[in-house]
C-alpha cells in the first residue's frame, strides 16, 4: 500500500510531502503489526518520487514486512539552518518518524524496529543522523554514502560525474575547520566520539561499487573508521558505479540486514 502524505512540519515551518509504503498487498500474506519502519533518504538531485519509482521498495516492504517512509531531501545534506527557518536534519532524523507514527499507529514505536537508510547524500544523512540519534535508530543502511562531504564538495571533485558544487560547502556545513570537529555533521568524528565514550554504535550496513569514483574512497574510509570505533559493520562492494543499477542490485541485501 502506497500513500503520499501532506502534513505541516514544525522543523521546516511549512507543509511538506512525504511518502509511505505499508507492507499490505493483495495476494500476499499480511505481516504482523506493528510494522518495523525504515526512513529512507534520497540523494542529491533525487526526489522521493524518483527513488520510489526507480527502486522496488514496495516489493521489499511486502517481502520483509516493513513500512518505508521517504521524504524529499531538497539538496540540503540533511543539515539544520535555524537562520533560514529550515531544520532539514531535525525534520528528517527526528520529526518525520514521530509524524509517521502518529498518522499510522500500525508502525512500531520500538528502537529495535526503527531503521534509517539512504543513498549518496542520503547515505551521509543516514550516517550523520543515525549516529546523532542512537535512541531512535538501531540499524543503518548506507548505499554509496557521501560520508565525507568535505571531500565531495571540493574543487578536486569538480570533474567527476555527479559532483556537487564546492561552493555549497560553507552554506550547508560551515567552515571546513568547524566541520572536522562537529560530531553532528561529521560521521567520522561522531564514530570516534562513540569510541572515546565507550558507547555502542548502531549496526551498520554499507555498500559501494568498485567503480564509484565519486564517493568510493570516502565510503571505504568511513567503513574503516566505524570498525576502528568498534562498530559492527557489514560491507558489500562488487562491480558498479554511483548509480541506480548498482543500488537496485544490493537493495534486498540491505533489507535482509535490517530484518536480521
Secondary structure, 3 states (H helix, E strand, C coil): CEEEEEEEECCCCEEEEEEEECCCCCCCCCCCCCEEEEEEECCCCCCHHHHHHHCCHHHHHHHHCEEEEEECCCCCCCCEEHHHCEEHHHHHHHHHHHHHHHHCCCECCCHHHEEEEEECHHHHHHHHHHHHCCCCCCEEEEECCCCCHHHHCCHHHCCCCCCCCHHHHHHHHCCHHHHHHCCCCCHHHHHHHHHHHCCCCCEEEEECCCCCCCCHHHHHHHHHHHHHCCCCEEEECCCCCCCHHHHHHHHHHHHHHHCC
